[in-house]
Amino acid sequence: MKRTPLYPAHVKAGARMVPFGGWEMPVQYAGIIEEHRAVRSAVGLFDVSHMGEFEVEGPGALAALQRLTTNDVAALAPGQIQYSVFCYPNGTIVDDLTVYRLAADRFMLTVNAGNIDKDWAWVTGHGAGATWRNASAEMGLIAVQGPKAEALVGRLADRDVTGIGYYRFAAGRVAGVGTLISRTGYTGEDGFELYVPAGETERLWTALLDAGRGDGARPIGLCARDTLRLEMKYALYGNDIDETTNALEAGLGWVVKPGKGEFIGR
């Protein structure tokens, strides 16, 4: 069973640890309802370091992603993010993911933890013409979610985060840690997902909890993450969508763009 860089912090905080997608993750701390309400009313911190990150670059990177994903990656400017899916030739779903445009010919993909190996085989097998790198083991990822998330991250950031729009990102330092600051989440609340070097994850986690104590900041487990995303009707791979579901059946037709040209599953 794999462990994220925050495993010691979870154990110290008294989290109940359970297997999830091949990882030992915190399912809850104080209790599901209490944690759920904390995110809706204040701010919660989630360890999502188990998610996978792939980097792809080169003159053929855009063409590879246009072939691999259903959404129109060409519509992204650097600093923008897009939700999308990988499909098999028959249209069923390999995985859902987010695409970050880092530069004109450089991108990052965030994929589901339980699908990292499958997705890596898929992109390297069908994404010819670009240079791929699996950066999953090198990154930590903390989600800061709730109505007080902007104030908390803003207090620790070396840049103004209020100007980072939804599904936008920017580079900066948070609590002195080099961070990709992404205005995204899986709760339906405002917030950020903070990508950092794996070795700096616990330092940032501790700084966020300390700085947010007066705002009611607290760690949140996977159970509350699930109830929060259910309220927003966000799909969970392996539960609501999988290799037997196509994107249209799943209500994800809004991320399928046939007009962009050929792609796998069209």
FENDAMO-V348769 format. One record per residue. RES is the residue in one small letter. NEAR is the number of other C-alpha atoms within 12 Angstrom. Layout:
# FENDAMO-V348769
res=RES near=NEAR
res=RES near=NEAR
This chain:
# FENDAMO-V348769
res=m near=15
res=k near=21
res=r near=29
res=t near=37
res=p near=32
res=l near=37
res=y near=30
res=p near=22
res=a near=27
res=h near=32
res=v near=22
res=k near=15
res=a near=21
res=g near=19
res=a near=28
res=r near=24
res=m near=28
res=v near=23
res=p near=18
res=f near=25
res=g near=23
res=g near=19
res=w near=28
res=e near=29
res=m near=36
res=p near=39
res=v near=31
res=q near=32
res=y near=31
res=a near=23
res=g near=23
res=i near=25
res=i near=20
res=e near=26
res=e near=34
res=h near=37
res=r near=27
res=a near=33
res=v near=40
res=r near=32
res=s near=21
res=a near=32
res=v near=40
res=g near=48
res=l near=51
res=f near=49
res=d near=46
res=v near=46
res=s near=42
res=h near=41
res=m near=41
res=g near=36
res=e near=37
res=f near=36
res=e near=34
res=v near=36
res=e near=29
res=g near=23
res=p near=18
res=g near=21
res=a near=35
res=l near=35
res=a near=29
res=a near=35
res=l near=51
res=q near=39
res=r near=36
res=l near=43
res=t near=46
res=t near=45
res=n near=39
res=d near=32
res=v near=40
res=a near=30
res=a near=20
res=l near=27
res=a near=23
res=p near=24
res=g near=28
res=q near=30
res=i near=36
res=q near=38
res=y near=35
res=s near=32
res=v near=49
res=f near=50
res=c near=39
res=y near=28
res=p near=21
res=n near=17
res=g near=29
res=t near=26
res=i near=40
res=v near=39
res=d near=44
res=d near=44
res=l near=37
res=t near=37
res=v near=46
res=y near=43
res=r near=35
res=l near=30
res=a near=24
res=a near=24
res=d near=27
res=r near=31
res=f near=39
res=m near=39
res=l near=41
res=t near=42
res=v near=38
res=n near=35
res=a near=36
res=g near=26
res=n near=32
res=i near=30
res=d near=23
res=k near=20
res=d near=36
res=w near=32
res=a near=18
res=w near=29
res=v near=37
res=t near=24
res=g near=17
res=h near=26
res=g near=31
res=a near=24
res=g near=22
res=a near=27
res=t near=25
res=w near=30
res=r near=25
res=n near=26
res=a near=26
res=s near=32
res=a near=24
res=e near=24
res=m near=34
res=g near=39
res=l near=41
res=i near=48
res=a near=45
res=v near=48
res=q near=48
res=g near=41
res=p near=26
res=k near=32
res=a near=42
res=e near=36
res=a near=27
res=l near=37
res=v near=48
res=g near=27
res=r near=24
res=l near=30
res=a near=30
res=d near=19
res=r near=22
res=d near=22
res=v near=31
res=t near=24
res=g near=16
res=i near=28
res=g near=21
res=y near=26
res=y near=29
res=r near=32
res=f near=34
res=a near=36
res=a near=26
res=g near=25
res=r near=26
res=v near=36
res=a near=29
res=g near=20
res=v near=29
res=g near=27
res=t near=32
res=l near=33
res=i near=44
res=s near=42
res=r near=38
res=t near=38
res=g near=37
res=y near=37
res=t near=38
res=g near=27
res=e near=33
res=d near=33
res=g near=41
res=f near=46
res=e near=43
res=l near=44
res=y near=44
res=v near=38
res=p near=26
res=a near=31
res=g near=21
res=e near=29
res=t near=36
res=e near=28
res=r near=25
res=l near=38
res=w near=43
res=t near=29
res=a near=26
res=l near=41
res=l near=31
res=d near=22
res=a near=26
res=g near=31
res=r near=19
res=g near=15
res=d near=25
res=g near=29
res=a near=35
res=r near=43
res=p near=47
res=i near=47
res=g near=39
res=l near=37
res=c near=30
res=a near=33
res=r near=42
res=d near=29
res=t near=29
res=l near=33
res=r near=24
res=l near=19
res=e near=17
res=m near=17
res=k near=17
res=y near=24
res=a near=31
res=l near=26
res=y near=28
res=g near=20
res=n near=15
res=d near=24
res=i near=26
res=d near=27
res=e near=25
res=t near=21
res=t near=28
res=n near=31
res=a near=36
res=l near=22
res=e near=18
res=a near=27
res=g near=16
res=l near=28
res=g near=19
res=w near=18
res=v near=28
res=v near=36
res=k near=27
res=p near=19
res=g near=14
res=k near=20
res=g near=20
res=e near=21
res=f near=30
res=i near=30
res=g near=28
res=r near=29
